[in-house]
Amino acid sequence: MSTLGRIDDLHISFGGVAAANGVSFSVERGELLALIGPNGAGKTTVLRMVAGILRPDRGRVFFDDHDVTALPAHARVRRGLGFTHQIVRPFYGFSTIENVMLAAGHDRTASPWRAIAGRSRTKARQKAQAFLDRFGLGAQAEQSPRTLPLGQRKRLEVARAIALEPKLLLLDEPLAGLSSVEALAVADLIRALPGQGVTIVLVEHNLSEVLRVADRLVVLDAGKVLAEGAPADVMARADVRQAYTGVL
């Protein structure tokens, strides 16, 4: 494998409190890397700096052999970097399939709104339906996202991101709020993505599912990298257990 993304010495503070304090790690092409740690460790903050939503105070972000530190989020998307939010944010004024069409009809240069109008509409609709079928949402294509239960809205969020055909997809707590059955199903969909050409960086608190699907872990604690490596090796470390439980 070769390196697809790398962050080097990222720092950011809010109100004098360091949320990331010298964070560095890389993600290899075709792997599922899980970024874990206790509450307040800085996981989502790091993910948002990689996505371009937050600008680091210091440090650099590299993606696909380019320094993208100064690029805004939309420019990173056009380069092939996708991101899903912890709180799902579909376009409620559009149907479920139209939400995916906005992504499926993109060409990385034109406005995504062209995907649901004009000559590109039919092709975008066909692609969007295929993505919905893949994520178990084919029967809900014409429904409003407002009518979907949380588990299906989470699937929609991932389907929209995958429809953009990213090289690297950043997932922020895609299993949050799901039942154990729903979490298992969504985790299985995520686990299949690297085999379909999408590299994953996953932030998730559901440790049982993380340990089941992740190839490698990076553990953050108080804004710093505490441990990195194979899941079994990392979770066997006393300092990692202490960070989660407060006891050795």
N, C-alpha and C positions, 0 to 999 in steps of 0.2 A: 504493500500500500504506500501511497505518497500523501504528503500533507496537503489538505485542502484549505484549512483555516488555522490561523495562529494569532493569539493575543500576547502581547509582550509588555509586561510591567504596567498594567492598567491601574490607575488611581482615580478615585472620584470621592468627593466629600460633600455632605449636605449639612449646612449649619455647623460646620466645624467637626462633624463626625464622619470618619472615614468609612464609606460603604464598600469600597474596594481599595486594597492597600498592597499594590504590587502583584496583581494577579497575572500569571502567565501559564498558558497551556496551549496545546495544539489538538486538532481533530484530523484524523486520517480519512482519506476518501473511502467511502463504503462502510464506515463504522457507525455504531450507535453509541455515542458518548453521553453519559448521564452526569449532570452537574448537581451534586446533592450537598446537604448540610442542614444544620438546625435553623430554626426561624431567625431571620435577621442576619444570616451569614453573608448576604450580598449576591445571591444566585441570580435573581431577576434583574438586579442592577447590572451585573456583568452581561447577561443576555441582551439587555437593552443597549448597552454600549456596542456590542458586536453588531446588533441590528441597525445601529445608527440613530436610534431614538434619543439616546443620551450621548453627549460628547465627553470623553474622559478629560480629567484635569491634566493627566500625563499618561504616556504610554501609546502604543500603536496597535492597530488591528489590520491583519493581513488576510486576504481572501483570494484564493485561486491565483496565487503568485503576484498579487497587487496590494499595495498599501492603500487601504480604503478609509483610513482614519478620518480624513477630511470630507468624505462623501456623505451626503444626506441619505436618509433611509430609502427613499424612492430610487436613488441611483444604485444602491446596493441590491435592491430587488431586481433591477434591470440586468445586473451582473449575475443574478442567479442565487441570491440569498433571500430565503423566505422566513417569515416569523408569524407565530400565532400568539395571541394574547391570552393571559390567564382568564380574563373575563371575556367570553365570546361576544363578538361585535358584528353580527350579520347586518346587512342592509334590510331593515324591516319593511321598507317600502317596496321591496321586490320579492318575488317568489323564491323558493329554495333553489330551483334550477337557475334562475336568473342570477342569483348570488354567485354561483359557480361559473356561469357564462362570462361574467365580468373578468374572471381570471382566465378561463379557457380560451377566450378570444383575444388575449393580449398578444402583442408582437414586440414588446419591450421598447417601442418607440412612439406608438400612437396612444391616444386616450383610450383607457379601458372601456369607456362608455360606448365605443363603436361596436363592442362585442355583442350588444343586445339590440343593434339596429342595422339596417341596410343589408348589403350582400353578405356580410360576415356572420349574420345571425344564425343561419342554418348550420353552418359548420361548427360554430361555437356551441350551439344547442346540442348537437350530436356528441361533441366532446364532453360537455357538461353532464349529459345523461350517463355517459360511460363512467365518469368519476363518481356520480351518485350511486350507480349500481355497485361499483367497487366498494363503496363505503356503506352499503346497506341502506341507502336512502332513495333508491329508485322510485319507490311507491309514493314518496312524499314530495316529488319534484314540483308539483304545482301548489303545494301548501305554502303559506307564509311561515317564515322561521319562527314567528311568535307562537305558532301552534305546536312546535316541536318540543318534546321533553328535553331536559338538559343533556342527556346522553347523546341524543341525535343532533343537538346543536353543536356539541363538541366534535362529533363526526363531520358535520358541515364545515366547521372551522378548519379542520385538517384537510378536508376535500378541497376547499377553496385554495388553501396554500399549495397543495400538490398540483392543482390545475395550473398554477403559474410555472410549473416545471422547474423547480429550484434545484440547484446542485447541493445546497446546504439548507436544511430546514431547522430553525430554532423553535422548539416547542416549550411553552411556559405553562406548566401544570395542566396538561391536557386531561388528566384523570381526576382532577379536583372536583369534589361534589358528586362523583359517580358511585353507584352501588358496586359491590365486589364483582357482580356478574358483568355490569357495563364496563367497569375498569378493565377486566380481563379481555373483553372483546375489543375495546379501543387499543389496549396495549398490544394485542396481537396484530392489529392493523399497522401500528407504528413499527413493530418488530419486522414486518415484511418490507418496509420501505427501503432499507439499504440494499436489499436484494433486487430492488427495482431501480437502482441508480441514484437514490437520494441519501446523502449523508445526514445524520441526525445529531443535534445537540439537544438533550432533553433535561429540563428542570422539572423535578417531580418529588413530592413528599411521600407518595405511596411506595415505600421501600420494597415491599414484597414484589410488586410488579417491576420496579426498577431492577432488582437483582435477577429477575427472571429474563428480562429482555436486553439489558445493557451489555455491550462488549467491554466497556471500560468505564471507570468512575473517576471523577475529580471531586474531591471533598473540599468545600469552603467552610471556614469558621472565622467569624469576626473579620470578614473581608480579605482573608488570606487563604492560599492553598495549603490545606493541612495534609492531604494525602492524594495519591494518584496511582491507578493501576487496575489490575483485574479485580472484579467485584469481590470474590471470596477473600483475596489477599487484603484488600482495603478494609473490609468489614471485620476482619480478624484483629485489626490493630487496636490496642488499648486506647490510644489517643482519639481515635475516631469514635469508639464507643463512649468515651467520656464526653466528647463534644455533643453527642446526642442525648446522653442520659445524665450527665453531670457526675457520674461515678465511674471508677475504674472497674 
